[in-house]
Amino acid sequence: MNRQNDATRPWDVVLFGATGFVGTLTAEYLAAHAPAGLRWAVAGRSRTKLEKLRERLTAIAPACAELQLLETDADDTEALAELAASTRVVATTVGPYIRYGEKLVAACAEAGTDYTDLTGEPEFIDRMYLEHDARARETGARLVHACGFDSVPHDLGAYFTVKQLPEDVPLTVDGFVRTNAVFSGGTFASALTAMGRGPQMLAAARERRLHEPRLVGRRVRTPAGSPHFSGPTGTWALPLPTVDPTIVGRSARALERYGPDFRYRHFASVKTLPMALGAPVAIGGLVAAAQVEGVREWLMSRYEPGRGPDEERRGRSWFTVRFVGAGGGRRVFTEVSGGDPGYGETAKILAESAVCLALDELPETSGQVTTAVAMGDALLDRLTAAGLRFRVAAVR
């Protein structure tokens, strides 16, 4: 590994896509909570929007009047290379990532720059592994995808749960997700894009499996599970086909603390039977609609990117992820919870992840890695201090 010399770089963190909906929330969080001495800047394609953002941030923290603005387009290879070489960490909110993300990943892998994003797109993550993991390992770059609600509460929640269980024994963990939140246009566009690329997603996953090292002497499984009534949570559990269980599985593959045989299942937690019956039908209809390009584009146009729920609605939003872990004769019930998952907490998680990569003493890792592997306890401590709750509810 040959991590580039950070001392010569003017920035610790650059936030790319800072003028978008989630980008603005992330910039506001940094303005209010960045550690003293953190050298950070904001980047985007519109100088005018960046200047307006700086005015907004200055109202939060007067020191932001001097905040540097970096005018950069997601399609400008040369500018992205300069951006990556100027900072220790890039945090990007520019999606859908399968359309706009690869050139920045490539620039960071080449420059030995740590990279974080908010993607929940499995195809993008797999493609970035295939194309850029090897170079990132050579330069020392850590490519950490899914640093928002996808997938940090689930990845670190499973990690936290495993730490409550005995070592060197087979372990099982089930996660149950509940939230009342709504989504933004950008999130909806990313989700529809992913839904409309089923064959490409499966092809990327197959190709990745051919290139990933085989796990020797240990086993990790992330089966979908089946719909059922969950006694421990008192809710109906529906298999949740997000990127989260895959991320948890990759952490388990990389960390022996998850035991010789680890299984994780991931569910949406629904209170009533009618909701349990109706949700799969609604999701199935949306997936079917996303397969037709014209319908997909029309649906995207109904929720314009850059817009999202207002502050009052976000203030009423919440999430909980309950985990049931078992192994070695011990059973634990844990919970991760917080406020608005898609925006307020996602902005917090992305910002804290970037600061963690830039400033904290972390394990020596490189290439494409998960949050649990790259940051683990350090990020867990940061998020707890920032207001997310990780707790052990019961032990039996």
N, C-alpha and C positions, 0 to 999 in steps of 0.2 A: 504494500500500500504506500502511496506517495501523496499524502494530503498536501495541497498547496499551502504556501506560507500565508497565514491569515493576517499577519502583522502589516502587510503592505496594502491591504484592502481598506478602502475608506468606510465601508458600511459593515455592520454586524448583521442587519436584517433589511431586506428590501421587500416591500409588499407590492406585488404586481397585480393589476386589476383593481386598484384601490378605489376607483370611482364607481364601481358597480354596487349593487345593493349590499351584499355581504362584505365586499371590500371596504365600503365606507364604515360599516359597523366594526370591522376589524381595525381599521385605522383609528376610529374613535376609542376603541379599547386600548390600543397602544398609547394614544395620546394621554389617556387617563391613568394607565397602569404600567407603562414601560419602566423598567428599572433605571435608576439614575445612571447616567453614563452610556446607556444603550445608544449606539449610533444606528439610526434607522432612516429610511427614505421611502417615498411612495413612487410608484411607476404606473403608467397607463399610456394609452395612445392619444389622448386629448389634453393638450397643455391647458386649455381653458378650464376643463373640468377639474384638472389637478389643482389649478390655482383656486378654484371655488372650494375644493375640499380643504386646502390648506387654511383658508379663511375660517372654515367651520371648525377645524381642529385647533386653531389658535384661540377660539372662544373657550375651548376646553382647557388648553394648556398654552399659555402665552409663549412658551419656548418654541412652539410649533411654527411661529412666524418665520423661523429660520430653516424649517424643514425643506430638504432638497426634493425637487420634482424631476423625475426621470421620464422623459417622453420616449416611449418604446412601444412598438407594435408586436403582437404575438406572431406575426408572419415574417418579421424582419430578422433573418438569421444573424446578420452581422451585429445589429443592435443588441440582440439577446445575448450574444457571446460577450459583448462588452459589459452588459448588465451582470451576467453571471460572474465574470472575472472581478467585478468591483465589490463583491459582498461575500460574507461567510455563509449566509442563508438566504434563499429566495422562498417566499410564501406566495402562492398564486391562487386567485379566485376565478381565473378566466376559464370558463367552460362553455359548452360541453367540451371536455378535455380531449375526446377522440378527434374533435375538429381543430382545436386551437392549442393543444397542450404539448405536442411532441417536441417541437423545436426548442422550447424552454428546457425540457428534461434533457435533451441532447446537449444543450449549452452547459447546463450544470454538471452533467456527467463528465464532460470534457474539461471543465475548469476546476474540478474538485470541490464544487460548491454544494452544500447541503440544500435539499429541495423538499418543500412540503406543499400539499394541495388539499382540496376538498372533494376530490373525485369519489363517486360511488360507482364508477363504470368499470366492471370487471375486465372488459375487453381492453380498455386503455391500460389498465395496470399490467395485464399480461403482455401486451405489446411492448410496453416500456421495459419490462423485464427482459424480453427477448432481444430488444434492440440496444439497450443501454446499461443493463446490469453489469456486464463484463467490464466495460470502460469505467464505470463508476467505481468498481472494486480496485481498478488500477490507480485511479486518481485519489481515492479516499472519499469520494462524494457519497453521502447518505441520501437515498431517494426514498422519502417517506410519504406514501400516498394516504388518502383517506384520513386526514387530520382534522375532521370535524365530527358532527354527530355520526356520520359514517367515517370512521368506525371506532373512534376512541372510547366512548363509554362501554362498548361491547368488548373491545380488545383488552383495555385495561381492567374492565370489570371482571372478565374471565381470569385475567392475570391475578387480580386481587383475590378472587375466590380460590384459585389454585394455591395461593400462599397460605390459606387457612387450612389446607388439607395435608395429610401425611405425604412424605417424600417417598419416591421409589416404589410406588404402588399404582395399579391402574386407577384412573380417575375418570369421572363423567361430570359434565357441567351442562345444564340447560339454561338458556337465557330467555326471558319473557319481557317484551317491550310494550309499554303503554305510553301514549301521548295524546294531547288534544290540539296539537299545533297545526298550522296551515303552512303552505309552501309559497315560494316566490316564483316569478316567471322563469328565472334562470334555472332553478331546481327542477321545475316542470319540464323545461326544454331538455335538460340532461337526462331526466328519467325517460322521456319519450324517445330520445335518440338511442338510449341503451335498449329499450324495449323493441325498437324497430331493427335492431342489428343482431337478432338471435343467432343466425348461422355464423356470422363473423365472430361473435362472442364465443361460441362453442369451438370454432376452429382455432382461435387464439388460445383457449384453455387446453385443447389437445396438444398444440404445438409446445406450449409451456411444459406440460407434463413430460414430453420427450426430452427436454433440455435440463430440467431440474434434477439435481442429485437425488438418488434414491435414499430413503431413510433406512438405515441399517440398525437392527437390534431394537427398534422402537416402532410403534404404530400410532398414527393419528387419523381420526375419522371425523367427518362433519356431515353426517347424513341429514336429509331434510326432515325426517320425523313425519308423523301423521297428525291430523287434527284430533284433538282430544280435550276432555275437561281436566284441568290441572288442579288437583287437590291442594298442593302447597300454595298456589296463588289465588285459588278460588275463582278462576276465570277459564274461559275457553281458549285453547292454544292453537293457533293456526301457523303452519310452517311459513316462515318469512324469507322469501327468495331474494335477499339483498346480498351485497358483497361482504357483510359483516362476518358470517361464519367462516368464510374463506380466509379472511384476515386473521381470525382467531386461530384457525388451523395452521396458518403459516407461522404464527408466533409459537405454537406448540411444537411444530417441527424443529424450530430453531433452538428452543430452550428445553433442556433436559428436566427442568423443574416440573414440567407437565406430566412427567412419569413415563413408564415404559409403554403404556397403552392409554391413549387419551381420546375421549369422544365428546364432541360439542354439538348441540342442537340449538336452533334459533327460532323463536316463535313470536308472533304478534299475540298480545294478551287482550282478549275481548270479553267484556262483562256479560253480555246477553247472548242467548242462542240465536235470535233473529240477526244480530250483527255478525255472528260467526258464520251464519249461512249466506248472508248477503255480500260480505266483503269479497270472497273469492270470485263471485259472479261479476262484481263491479271491476275488480282488477283484471279478470279475464277479458272483459269487454274492452278495457283500455289497451291491453296488450294486443288484442286483435286489431283495434283501430290503428295502433302504431305501426302495423305492418304495411299500411297503405300510405304511400308518401304524401299524396295530396291531403288526406285526412290528418296525417301527422303534422304537416305544416300548418294546416288550419287550426288545429288544437293549440299549437305553439303560439300562433298569432293572438289567441284569446288571452294569453298570459304573457305580457310583454316582459322580456328580460330587463333587469335593472329595477324592477318594482317588486314590492312584497308587502307583507302585513305591517300595519303601522305600529307605533310604539305602544299604544294602548292594548292592541291585540297581542303583541308579543309579550306584554307584561302579564297577560292572563294565561299564557301558554306554559306547559310543564311536560316533563317526561320522567318516567321511572323505568329502569331495567332491573328486574329481579333475577337472581341467579340461584339455582339449586345445584350444589356440588356434592359429590359423594366419592368416597374411596377409603380403603384401609379401615373400614368399620366406623367411619366418621361421616356425618352429614351436616352441611352448613348451608345457611340461607343468607345471602348478601344482597345488597341493593346499591345501585348507582342512580342518583336523581339530580335534577336541576330544573332550571327555568326553560324558556323557549329554546327547543333543541335545534331547530333549523337555522336560526339566525343569531340570537343573543349568545347562546352557549357555543354554537359553532364558531362564531367570531372569537370568543374567548379561547376556545381550544386551539384554533389555528394560531392565534397570537402567542399563547403560552408555549405551544410546540416549537414555534420558530425561535423564541427566546431561549427555550431549553436547549435546543441544538446549538445556539450561538454561544451560550454562556456557561452551561453546566458541565461538570465532570461526568462523562458518560462512558459506557462500554465501548471498546474499540470495535466498531462495525463499519461496514461500507457496502456499497451496492444497494439494491432494492431491499429495504427492511421495514418491518412493521413498527408501530409506536412502542409496543411492549418490548421489542428486541432493541431498538435504538435508544429508547429513553427510559422505559420501565419505571423504577421507583422515583426517579427525578421528576418525571412528568406527573406521576401520581401525586407527589407532594405539591407540585405547583398548582395543579387543578384543585386539590383540596383547599389550599390556601386561597384560591380564587373563588371558592364558593360552591364547587361541585361536591356532592356528598357521596362518599364511599363508606359503607358501613356493614358490619356483620349484624344481621337481624336476629339470628338464632343459631345454635349449635346443638346437634343431637348425636 
